[in-house]
Amino acid sequence: MQSGQKYWFPAKRYGYGWGVPVTWQGWLVLVTYVVLATVGTFVLPPQNGLLPYIACITILTAAFIAVCWLKGETPRWRWGGDGRE
């Protein structure tokens, strides 16, 4: 990211991926994902058709990961500390 811009999703201190959001935009994206996934469970219940449900959750998850990738720190394996490991 350019200087002056804040990451929405910081990298986890240990492991690979992103931690909890640190900006209101990140929280909005996370809450939207959870709400849409919950609504998708009621609109396309898995017991009525597993394939549409899986497709819905897969698309929502891919979109969520894309936002994390674009607005978060670059993911890499971390062992804690100051990030130089």
C-alpha positions in Angstrom: 0.0 0.0 0.0 1.0 3.6 -0.5 2.2 5.5 2.5 -0.6 7.1 4.4 -3.0 4.3 3.6 -3.9 1.9 6.4 -4.4 -1.8 5.9 -7.9 -3.0 6.6 -6.7 -6.4 7.5 -3.2 -6.7 9.2 -1.2 -9.9 8.9 -1.5 -12.4 11.7 1.4 -12.4 14.0 1.8 -16.2 13.9 0.9 -18.3 10.9 -0.4 -17.4 7.5 -3.1 -15.0 6.6 -4.9 -12.0 8.0 -6.1 -11.1 11.5 -9.1 -9.3 12.7 -9.9 -6.0 10.9 -8.4 -2.8 12.2 -10.6 -0.2 10.3 -14.3 0.3 10.1 -14.1 -0.6 6.4 -12.6 -4.0 7.3 -15.3 -4.6 9.9 -18.0 -3.7 7.4 -16.6 -6.2 4.9 -16.4 -8.9 7.6 -19.9 -8.3 8.9 -21.3 -8.1 5.4 -19.7 -11.5 4.6 -21.1 -13.1 7.7 -24.6 -11.7 7.1 -24.6 -12.7 3.4 -23.4 -16.2 4.3 -26.1 -16.5 6.9 -28.8 -15.3 4.6 -27.5 -17.7 1.9 -27.9 -20.5 4.3 -31.6 -19.7 4.7 -32.3 -18.8 1.1 -30.4 -21.9 -0.3 -30.6 -24.4 2.5 -28.1 -27.3 2.0 -30.7 -29.9 2.6 -32.7 -28.6 -0.4 -29.7 -28.6 -2.8 -26.1 -28.9 -1.8 -24.6 -27.6 -5.0 -26.3 -24.1 -5.0 -25.4 -23.7 -1.4 -21.8 -24.6 -1.9 -21.6 -22.3 -5.0 -23.1 -19.4 -3.0 -20.6 -19.8 -0.1 -17.7 -20.3 -2.5 -18.5 -17.1 -4.4 -18.9 -15.1 -1.1 -15.7 -16.6 0.3 -13.7 -15.8 -2.9 -15.0 -12.2 -2.8 -14.0 -11.9 0.8 -10.5 -13.3 0.2 -10.1 -10.9 -2.7 -10.9 -7.9 -0.5 -8.5 -9.2 2.1 -5.8 -9.6 -0.5 -6.3 -6.1 -2.0 -6.8 -4.3 1.3 -4.6 -6.3 3.7 -0.9 -6.8 4.3 0.8 -9.3 2.0 0.2 -12.8 3.4 3.3 -14.8 4.3 4.2 -17.2 7.1 5.1 -15.4 10.3 6.6 -16.6 13.5 5.8 -13.5 15.6 8.3 -10.9 16.7 8.9 -7.8 14.6 8.3 -9.4 11.2 12.0 -9.9 10.2 12.0 -13.7 10.7 
